[in-house]
Amino acid sequence: MADYTTFIPKELFSELTGLQIILAIVIILILIFIGYRIYETSNKKRKPESF
């Protein structure tokens, strides 16, 4: 596990509330979902459906 405290101060970690952590997780999930949708649609354009 990398030591993130080298470039992120410890005060920032102590100020993180549960809400901010939940928001960060939700944003990451949304970004992953959007990226997956873009990847899926670009794959459909390249090759036709096998059905």
N, C-alpha and C positions, 0 to 999 in steps of 0.2 A: 504493500500500500504506500502510495507516494505521500510525502509530507507536504500538505497544502499550506501549512502555517508559514512557509518560507515567503510566499507572496500574498497571503491573505492574513491580516492581523487577527489575533485571537479575540479582540473586542468585537469584531464583526460576527464571529460565531456565537458569542454569548448574547448578542442582541437579536439573533435570529429567533423569531417566535414560531410557534407551530403553524400559524396561518401562513407565514412567509414560506415555510418549507412545503406546505401543501400547495401553495400557489406555484412554486418552482416545479414541483412534480407534475402538476396539471399542465403547465406550459410545455414541459419536456414531452409529455405524452401527446399534446396537440401537435407539436413540431414533428414527432415521429409519425403520427397519423397522416399529416399533410405530406410529408416526404414519401410515405408508402403509397399514398394515392397518386402522387405525381409519377412515381416509379411504375405503378401499375398501369396508368394510362399511357405512358410512353412505351411500355412493353406491348400494349394492345395495338398501338399504331405500327410498330415494327413488324409484327407477325400476326396473321389472322387467327381467330379462335379455332381451336382444334375440334370443337363440337360440330 
